[in-house]
Amino acid sequence: MRKRNISAALAATTVLTVLTATGCSSAGTAKQASPSANTARDTTGVPADPVKLEIAQVSYGTNPPADDFLRKELERKLNVLLKMTLVADAKEYESQINVRAASGTIPDLTMLVNKKQMQQLADAGALLDLTPYVDKLPEYKKFAGADVIKKGTYSGKQYAIAKAGQSAQGTYWIRKDWLDNLKLAMPTTIEELLTVAKAFTENDPAGTGKKDTFGITGPRGFIAFDAILGAYGVTLGYDDHQFFLKGDKVVNTFYEPAFKEAMRMIKTFIDAGVVDPELMSNKGSMATDKAFQGKAGIISTNWSNIAKDEFVKVWKEANPKAEWVQLPPPQGPNGVQNSSPRSIGSASGLWVIPKRLESQPDKLNKALELLDYVSSQEGNLLVQFGLKDTHFKLEGNKAVITEKGRKEAGYTFLYQLTGRPEIEYLKTKFDKQAGYVDFEAKLPRINTLDAFVDKPQGYNAADAARFIEEEMIKFAYGKSKLADYDKFLKTLEGTFQYKIYIDSAMKQLKELGYGK
């Protein structure tokens, strides 16, 4: 009956393709990862045959080289044979894992890209409850911390090992050369930002003699307005950013009095004609393309999309005089400032183990040993940078990447199973951009809690999200009046059962220790 339920819930038509297979393990004695990990051995004390483990995850188009030095080193140290099953596209990967679940063949270690899939697989009985095994991961517990561990829980049980390390990225970037051309100072408030955006739109900042520029652009949706919302102490909400702490109380952004004022200010920017007219339909690199081509003077984006060498080359070739610099979020009417929100409940990956490994202790113990080893100081440095004294060197406690490391270790993130110390890693990996990384990491942000919340029965999050997005666009572009905002809330609470979600979220967050 259980297997029939799994099939009904998860069946699809595609077959998982193994893109990267393992080679042979190096010979030698296995090194135990932690005191609590149980490496299988025979009665003479000689290591048993290597344990085979299949690891599945999204590769985003990256594949290990044929001579995968990192896999070989892990195999040597842990006495395992690793098979990496990689899929480039996240949606395709999710579908293929559902197929494997329906057939009872979920890989031994499987990364899930969202909590919803974890919940579905757990409800279907496909996942091992890891609650009794977390104490067998002392290095992971120390490395990740209690707040990260919470991210892998569902219905009071530990179904996943969440990846640690999440950098806060994103701010406004502004054309300083345009400011200089127009003899304008850096904007520090919402009103000054609007003044500069108008000047960039109307006063020919590039000196071309044409009126062919606008003030602000960004990725599709309201990301370009994150800092405006943040200046009023609120978030937009439809992108999993609805609940956050205000003092010692959990609040919902849509019920904050300042929310309507923030939306009114966004409408002011749009009505002034300073916003990219294609903002709500921008896809892929459209926003950065416009910025690099000299069409926009302010863009909301991450340092990695504009400050990496390959991108600097693009916009410098388009206009050698261009000077893009980071802009702190502007202050609101009460002096508040926040850049884009940070979801502290979300993880970049959730590692799950199939329930069948409960009856395969050798595999289960090795899977846990691997997770714990890559969380240790030695193991984490290995999966961050490669082989010590070959791909990186230690200068005191600081890793310095060698030229060989820069050439050969670009794929190592595939083995960073439990994450990495994000800011330190990025500043080491991108040492020329370390200042940009630091700048965005230290900006004030609203920490949102939605990702900790299990969606209750009776609440359709996808339908509610679509409705919220549609209505916010109407308010911002004048298709609906902000005077009718209460009607929006009434429909959200009634038609979309949002009140059920609020009540459940408040209860769950309180149980997790958030709010009084």
Buried (B, 14 or more C-beta within 10 A) or exposed (E): EEEEEBBEBBEBEEEBEBEBEBBEBEEEEBEBBBEBBBBBEEEEEEBEEBBBBBBBBBBEEBBBEEEBBBBBBBBBBBBBBBBBBBBEEEEBBBBBBBBBBBBBEBBBBBBBBBBBBBBBBBBBBBBBBBEEBBEBBBBBBEBBEEBBBBBBBBEEBBBBBBBBBBBBBBBBBBBBBBBEBBEBEBBBBBBBBBBBBBBBBBEBBBEEEEEEBBBBBBBBBBBBBBBBBBBBBBBBBBBBBBBBBEEEEBBBBBEBEBBBBBBEBBBBBBEBEBBBEBBBEBEEBBBBBBBBEBBBBBBBBBBBBBBBEEBBEBBBEEBEEBBBBBBBBBBBEEEBBBBBBBBBBBBBBBBBBBBBBEEBEBBBBBBBBBBBBBBBEEBBBBBBBBBEEBBBBEEEEEBEBBEEBBEBBEBBBBBBBBBBBBBBBBBBBBEEBBEBBEBBBEBEBBBBBBBBBBBBEEBEBEEBBEBBBEBBBBBBBEEBEBEEBEEBBEEBBEEBBBEBBBEBBBEBBEEBEBBE
